[in-house]
Amino acid sequence: MTVYRRRSTPDRRSHRRPMGMPDPMMVIGFGVVLLLTVLVFVFISNRSAQPTRVQAARSTPLDAETSVPVETRTFKVTRITSTPDPEKTAAPTLPTTGPTATKDISRTAANWQNWPVVPEFTQGAKEIYQRGQEAGRNPRAFSKIGSCESSATWFLEDFDRGAEWYTLGDYAKLSKTIEYFAGSFGRSSLAAHDGARVSTVFTALWADRTICEVNETPLDCEIHVHNPAFAIISLGSNDIDDPEKFENEMRKLIQLTIEQNVVPILSTKADDLEGGGANNRALAKLALEFDIPLWNFWAAVQDIPNGGLDWDGAHLTWSDNYFDQPGSLESGWAVRNLTALQVLDSMRAGVASISE
């Protein structure tokens, strides 16, 4: 009689590798993960100061006739606090000798570099604001519309986070404006995106579909959700290939904003990536055309190191918003936040004058 024995199943435990002999594939996998981790850490470290998507070469100098040399200069507070008279064409005092003594100081688009940093509440802005109040716009709300400099959380956010996040120093009077516009400073705008161009804000594909209605553009959605009386518009750093197209699209954006009874506040930019200051000149032209405020941020940073720009000529240099600390107003971001507050303060004063 033949006995058939059942073939035994191999014991998996007997095939385990001795202690100290890891699986080669595990070693390779761990090495790949470690390498990727190091690369990601290096990338983030290099980008941490300015996490935006704009990649550009160092700013192209302005033409010889209108340029302001980029060099280390002592910051002048008076450049920030100057406020224009809408009935006049005054500009900052110019030297009585030297090549700048003969410059045209009239309020023209060609002379945008000499416009004051902080604008007044223009007659055009007043009329738009009053229509907005009739339509139910919130007089204590403003929206940020733009690219990385508007979407960054450190643009004005600290003024909604509490007094421990900023100090006003000599600008203590701005506390009234911080209180007046509370709730808008730290809010993430639906019309501000990293890498945005002008066309982005009226293109429905860029809208947040978890919040916005079907076919609603980022601009329409932001106004619909936040209901602002004012909109700070900061665009142009990503629209550097065609200045004429930039001007035409900005005109469309301004018209769309005005049609919704929101006061547009245009902002010049610190960089000159397009060359010759073409985009800032276009913004000045449009401010005159629509009689709306122009925040001349470019002028505010000309007296600080490297014009407030980082090594790439595109991003702003960084510091916290402690305006009473030595050297705090020698960075692009601190000056941007301070002058933005001053612009909003000017708008608040203009609103108050309507009821007087």
C-alpha positions as CSV (number, residue, x, y, z in Angstrom):
1,M,0.0,0.0,0.0
2,T,1.4,3.2,-1.1
3,V,1.1,6.1,1.4
4,Y,0.8,9.5,-0.2
5,R,2.0,12.2,2.1
6,R,0.6,15.7,1.8
7,R,3.3,18.1,0.7
8,S,3.9,20.6,3.5
9,T,3.5,24.3,3.0
10,P,6.8,26.2,3.5
11,D,6.9,28.1,6.8
12,R,7.2,31.9,5.8
13,R,8.9,32.6,9.1
14,S,11.8,30.4,8.1
15,H,12.4,32.6,5.1
16,R,12.7,35.9,7.1
17,R,16.1,37.5,6.8
18,P,18.3,37.4,9.8
19,M,18.2,40.5,12.0
20,G,20.3,43.3,10.6
21,M,19.8,42.4,7.0
22,P,17.0,44.7,5.6
23,D,15.2,44.3,2.4
24,P,17.2,46.0,-0.4
25,M,14.1,47.5,-1.9
26,M,13.2,49.1,1.4
27,V,16.7,50.6,1.6
28,I,16.4,52.1,-1.9
29,G,12.9,53.4,-1.1
30,F,14.0,55.0,2.1
31,G,16.9,56.6,0.3
32,V,14.6,58.1,-2.3
33,V,12.2,59.5,0.3
34,L,15.1,61.0,2.2
35,L,16.5,62.6,-0.9
36,L,13.1,64.1,-1.8
37,T,12.6,65.4,1.7
38,V,16.0,67.2,1.6
39,L,15.2,68.7,-1.8
40,V,11.8,69.9,-0.7
41,F,13.3,71.5,2.5
42,V,15.9,73.4,0.5
43,F,13.3,74.6,-2.0
44,I,11.0,75.8,0.8
45,S,13.9,77.5,2.6
46,N,14.8,79.5,-0.5
47,R,11.2,80.5,-1.0
48,S,10.0,81.1,2.5
49,A,10.6,84.9,2.5
50,Q,8.3,85.5,-0.5
51,P,6.1,82.4,-1.3
52,T,4.8,83.7,-4.6
53,R,4.8,82.5,-8.1
54,V,6.3,85.5,-9.9
55,Q,9.7,84.6,-11.3
56,A,11.5,87.4,-13.0
57,A,14.9,88.8,-13.6
58,R,16.1,91.9,-11.8
59,S,14.1,95.0,-12.6
60,T,14.9,96.8,-15.8
61,P,16.0,100.3,-15.0
62,L,13.8,103.2,-16.0
63,D,14.9,105.4,-18.9
64,A,17.5,108.1,-18.0
65,E,15.1,111.0,-18.1
66,T,12.7,109.7,-15.5
67,S,14.6,107.2,-13.4
68,V,15.4,107.3,-9.7
69,P,18.7,105.5,-9.0
70,V,18.3,102.3,-7.0
71,E,20.7,102.7,-4.1
72,T,20.7,102.5,-0.3
73,R,18.9,105.6,0.9
74,T,17.6,106.9,4.3
75,F,13.9,106.4,4.5
76,K,12.0,109.7,4.5
77,V,8.7,109.6,6.4
78,T,7.5,112.7,4.6
79,R,7.4,110.8,1.3
80,I,4.7,108.5,2.8
81,T,2.6,111.1,4.5
82,S,2.3,113.6,1.6
83,T,-1.3,114.0,0.5
84,P,-2.4,115.6,-2.8
85,D,-4.8,118.5,-3.3
86,P,-7.2,117.3,-6.0
87,E,-7.7,120.9,-7.1
88,K,-4.0,121.5,-7.7
89,T,-1.1,119.8,-9.4
90,A,1.4,120.0,-6.6
91,A,4.1,117.4,-6.3
92,P,6.9,116.7,-3.8
93,T,9.5,119.6,-3.6
94,L,12.2,119.2,-6.2
95,P,15.8,120.4,-5.9
96,T,16.6,123.8,-7.2
97,T,19.7,122.6,-8.9
98,G,20.7,119.6,-10.9
99,P,19.0,117.6,-13.6
100,T,15.7,117.2,-11.7
101,A,15.2,120.9,-11.2
102,T,13.7,121.3,-14.6
103,K,11.2,118.4,-14.4
104,D,7.6,118.9,-15.3
105,I,5.7,118.7,-11.9
106,S,2.2,118.8,-13.4
107,R,-0.2,115.9,-12.6
108,T,0.1,114.0,-15.8
109,A,0.5,110.3,-16.7
110,A,4.1,111.0,-18.0
111,N,5.0,112.5,-14.6
112,W,3.5,109.7,-12.5
113,Q,6.8,109.3,-10.6
114,N,6.2,112.7,-8.9
115,W,2.6,112.0,-7.8
116,P,2.2,111.9,-4.0
117,V,2.1,108.5,-2.4
118,V,-1.3,109.0,-0.6
119,P,-4.2,110.3,-2.7
120,E,-7.2,112.2,-1.6
121,F,-10.8,111.3,-2.0
122,T,-11.4,112.5,-5.5
123,Q,-14.7,113.9,-6.8
124,G,-15.1,110.8,-9.0
125,A,-14.5,108.6,-6.0
126,K,-17.1,110.6,-4.0
127,E,-19.7,110.1,-6.7
128,I,-19.1,106.3,-7.0
129,Y,-19.2,106.0,-3.2
130,Q,-22.5,107.8,-2.9
131,R,-24.0,105.5,-5.6
132,G,-22.7,102.6,-3.6
133,Q,-24.3,103.7,-0.4
134,E,-27.6,104.0,-2.3
135,A,-27.0,100.4,-3.5
136,G,-26.3,99.2,0.1
137,R,-22.5,98.9,-0.1
138,N,-20.8,98.5,3.3
139,P,-18.9,101.8,4.0
140,R,-16.6,100.1,6.5
141,A,-15.5,97.3,4.1
142,F,-12.8,97.2,1.4
143,S,-11.6,94.3,-0.8
144,K,-8.1,93.4,-2.0
145,I,-8.0,92.7,-5.8
146,G,-4.7,91.6,-7.3
147,S,-1.9,89.0,-7.4
148,C,0.7,87.9,-4.9
149,E,1.0,91.2,-3.1
150,S,-2.7,91.2,-2.5
151,S,-3.2,87.5,-1.7
152,A,-0.3,87.3,0.8
153,T,-1.7,86.9,4.3
154,W,0.9,89.5,5.5
155,F,-0.7,92.2,3.4
156,L,-2.6,94.1,6.2
157,E,-3.6,90.9,8.0
158,D,-1.8,91.9,11.3
159,F,-4.2,94.8,11.8
160,D,-7.1,92.4,12.3
161,R,-5.0,90.0,14.5
162,G,-4.7,92.3,17.5
163,A,-2.4,95.0,18.9
164,E,0.4,92.5,19.8
165,W,1.0,92.0,16.0
166,Y,1.9,95.6,15.2
167,T,2.9,99.0,16.7
168,L,2.0,102.3,15.0
169,G,4.6,104.5,16.7
170,D,4.3,108.0,15.2
171,Y,1.3,106.9,13.2
172,A,-1.0,106.3,16.2
173,K,-3.8,108.3,14.6
174,L,-4.2,105.4,12.1
175,S,-5.8,103.3,14.9
176,K,-9.1,104.9,14.0
177,T,-8.9,103.6,10.5
178,I,-7.9,100.1,11.8
179,E,-11.1,100.2,13.9
180,Y,-13.2,101.6,11.1
181,F,-12.3,98.9,8.5
182,A,-12.0,96.0,11.0
183,G,-12.8,92.7,9.4
184,S,-11.4,93.5,5.9
185,F,-7.7,93.5,6.8
186,G,-7.2,89.8,7.5
187,R,-9.8,88.5,5.1
188,S,-8.7,86.3,2.2
189,S,-10.1,88.0,-0.9
190,L,-11.8,85.9,-3.6
191,A,-10.3,88.2,-6.2
192,A,-6.7,87.9,-5.2
193,H,-4.5,85.0,-6.4
194,D,-0.8,84.2,-6.7
195,G,0.3,84.7,-10.3
196,A,-2.8,86.6,-11.3
197,R,-3.0,88.8,-14.3
198,V,-5.6,91.5,-14.9
199,S,-7.8,89.2,-17.0
200,T,-7.8,86.7,-14.1
201,V,-10.2,88.7,-12.0
202,F,-12.9,88.7,-14.6
203,T,-12.4,85.1,-15.8
204,A,-15.0,82.7,-14.3
205,L,-12.5,79.8,-14.4
206,W,-10.5,81.4,-11.5
207,A,-13.5,81.7,-9.2
208,D,-13.8,79.6,-6.1
209,R,-16.7,77.3,-6.9
210,T,-17.2,76.3,-3.3
211,I,-18.3,79.9,-2.6
212,C,-19.1,81.6,-5.9
213,E,-22.2,81.2,-8.0
214,V,-22.2,79.4,-11.4
215,N,-20.3,81.5,-14.0
216,E,-19.5,84.2,-11.4
217,T,-16.1,85.8,-11.9
218,P,-13.7,86.3,-9.0
219,L,-14.4,90.1,-9.1
220,D,-18.2,89.6,-9.1
221,C,-17.9,87.0,-6.4
222,E,-15.8,89.1,-4.1
223,I,-18.1,92.0,-4.4
224,H,-21.2,89.8,-4.0
225,V,-19.8,88.1,-0.9
226,H,-18.0,91.0,0.9
227,N,-20.1,93.9,-0.3
228,P,-17.2,96.5,-0.1
229,A,-17.4,100.2,-0.7
230,F,-13.7,100.3,-1.8
231,A,-11.4,98.0,-3.7
232,I,-7.6,98.2,-3.6
233,I,-6.4,97.0,-7.0
234,S,-2.8,95.9,-7.2
235,L,-1.9,94.3,-10.6
236,G,0.7,94.6,-13.3
237,S,3.7,92.6,-12.1
238,N,2.5,89.6,-14.2
239,D,1.3,91.7,-17.1
240,I,4.8,92.6,-18.4
241,D,4.7,91.3,-22.0
242,D,2.3,93.9,-23.5
243,P,1.8,97.3,-21.8
244,E,-0.9,98.3,-24.2
245,K,-2.9,95.2,-23.4
246,F,-2.4,95.8,-19.7
247,E,-3.9,99.3,-20.0
248,N,-6.9,98.1,-22.0
249,E,-7.6,95.2,-19.6
250,M,-7.2,97.5,-16.6
251,R,-9.7,99.9,-18.1
252,K,-12.2,97.1,-18.4
253,L,-11.5,96.0,-14.8
254,I,-12.0,99.6,-13.5
255,Q,-15.3,99.9,-15.5
256,L,-16.6,96.6,-14.1
257,T,-15.8,97.8,-10.6
258,I,-17.4,101.2,-11.0
259,E,-20.5,99.6,-12.5
260,Q,-20.9,97.7,-9.2
261,N,-20.7,101.0,-7.4
262,V,-17.4,100.2,-5.7
263,V,-14.6,102.8,-5.5
264,P,-11.4,101.5,-7.3
265,I,-8.1,102.5,-5.6
266,L,-5.3,101.8,-8.1
267,S,-1.8,101.0,-6.9
268,T,1.5,101.5,-8.7
269,K,4.0,98.7,-8.2
270,A,7.6,98.7,-6.8
271,D,9.1,96.7,-9.7
272,D,9.7,97.6,-13.3
273,L,9.7,94.2,-14.9
274,E,8.2,95.5,-18.1
275,G,10.7,98.3,-18.5
276,G,10.4,102.0,-18.6
277,G,7.7,102.1,-15.9
278,A,5.1,101.5,-18.7
279,N,2.5,99.8,-16.4
280,N,2.7,102.4,-13.7
281,R,2.3,105.2,-16.3
282,A,-0.8,103.4,-17.6
283,L,-2.2,103.3,-14.1
284,A,-1.7,107.0,-13.7
285,K,-3.4,107.6,-17.1
286,L,-6.4,105.6,-16.0
287,A,-6.6,107.3,-12.6
288,L,-6.9,110.6,-14.5
289,E,-9.3,109.2,-17.0
290,F,-11.8,108.0,-14.3
291,D,-10.9,110.5,-11.6
292,I,-10.2,107.8,-9.1
293,P,-7.5,107.6,-6.3
294,L,-4.0,106.4,-7.2
295,W,-1.8,105.0,-4.4
296,N,1.7,105.7,-5.7
297,F,3.4,102.9,-3.8
298,W,6.4,103.0,-6.2
299,A,7.2,106.5,-4.9
300,A,7.0,105.4,-1.3
301,V,9.8,102.8,-1.6
302,Q,12.3,104.9,-3.6
303,D,14.1,106.1,-0.5
304,I,14.7,102.6,1.1
305,P,17.3,100.0,0.2
306,N,17.0,98.7,-3.4
307,G,13.6,100.4,-3.8
308,G,12.1,97.9,-1.4
309,L,12.8,94.9,-3.7
310,D,14.4,91.6,-3.0
311,W,17.3,90.2,-5.0
312,D,15.0,89.1,-7.8
313,G,13.7,92.6,-8.5
314,A,10.2,91.4,-8.2
315,H,9.3,90.6,-4.6
316,L,9.3,92.9,-1.7
317,T,11.8,92.8,1.2
318,W,10.3,91.7,4.5
319,S,9.9,93.0,8.1
320,D,7.1,92.9,10.7
321,N,4.7,95.8,11.2
322,Y,6.4,97.4,14.2
323,F,6.7,100.9,12.9
324,D,8.4,102.2,16.0
325,Q,11.4,99.9,15.7
326,P,14.7,101.1,14.2
327,G,15.0,100.2,10.6
328,S,11.4,98.8,10.4
329,L,10.5,101.1,7.6
330,E,13.4,100.1,5.4
331,S,11.6,97.1,4.0
332,G,9.1,96.9,1.2
333,W,6.4,95.1,3.1
334,A,6.4,97.4,6.1
335,V,6.1,100.4,3.9
336,R,3.4,98.7,1.8
337,N,1.3,98.0,4.9
338,L,1.8,101.5,6.4
339,T,1.0,103.4,3.2
340,A,-2.0,101.2,2.5
341,L,-3.3,102.2,6.0
342,Q,-2.7,105.8,5.1
343,V,-4.6,105.5,1.8
344,L,-7.6,103.9,3.7
345,D,-7.3,106.7,6.3
346,S,-7.6,109.2,3.5
347,M,-10.7,107.4,2.1
348,R,-12.2,107.4,5.6
349,A,-11.6,111.2,5.9
350,G,-13.2,111.7,2.6
351,V,-16.3,109.8,3.6
352,A,-16.5,111.8,6.8
353,S,-16.4,115.1,4.8
354,I,-19.5,114.1,2.8
355,S,-21.7,114.4,5.9
356,E,-20.1,117.6,7.2
